[in-house]
């Protein structure tokens, strides 16, 4: 089945590439302007970078990436002004703006072809995107964030505390266990065994991913799926975890790798029969990109929506991007049929929330 889907996606991608070439002049997709904006949510202070890319024909694409205070927008402008947007595959992996530029270029290509980004990439592979965002009831998947251990090698009291948290989750609701990489391998294995009978969707970042043998110990002692990806900026780390059979769910950050980078890791994970649950940690442009990413890969599992707890921050996100794609319905995000990312960015709001 996956082979048939990949062949279909390849045929559709070639067709749409030809369609873009037919409707635009050879230099219409050449980049003429790149502007960067750093925005900050008013309450959470979560900060992320937006990129606006303009081409010779007037196409405008928007992208988003993690905030990097040392990133130099002038270096990006010098390197990419004059290059065509369809050259996004050549973005250097070391560029701090690689994710935002990748997303913006795909947004432009979708607009030029009058097609959603997921169609440019050979999709859709589904008609809606399963998502979670806790504690927002639009997404009925619970999250248990483990209490930080007071010391190494926790005993029965800690396990009972975690079991009580799991017992508080309604029996008809899926849940995820969040470790934040803070446990020792021994404690992580104990927590996984304690929660096995509760069937969590996965155990997210149970401990640091750097010790291969420690991860193997956890995997050998539990059937709870293990997921990693937070802060990983080197695709080789995922390759090692997959090759060693130590990861059950790949969670790369779209704000680091962009749509194309995560798709490459999804293709690698597919060969190991491993699913992908992308991890956006930024703003609504990143969420829009994540929806198109999810609709373009066959081994997608579920999408995190990084909605902040405070209504003032959520209002900011709705003000920056329309339509409000981060609104869930019965635990799913809806696909857009509009060209490109399918969003309109309010530049007045971007300036309003600009982080100095």
Protein Blocks (a to p, Z undefined) as FASTA:
>chain_A
ZZmmmmmmmmmmmmmmmmmmmmpcfklmpcfbdcddddddfklopacdddddddfkopac
dddddddfkbcfklmmmmmgopafklmmmpcfklmklmmmmmmmmmmmmmmnopafklmn
opafbfbdcddddfbfklccdcddddddfbghiafklmmmmmmmmmmpcfkbccdddekl
macfklmmmmmmmmmmnopabdchkbafklmmlmmmmmmmpcbdcddhehpabfklmmmm
mmnopafbdcddfklnommlmmmmmmmmmmnopacddddfbdfklmmmmmmmmmmcfkbc
bdcdfbdfblklmmmmmmmpccdfkbceehiacddfbehjlpacdfklmmmmpcZZ
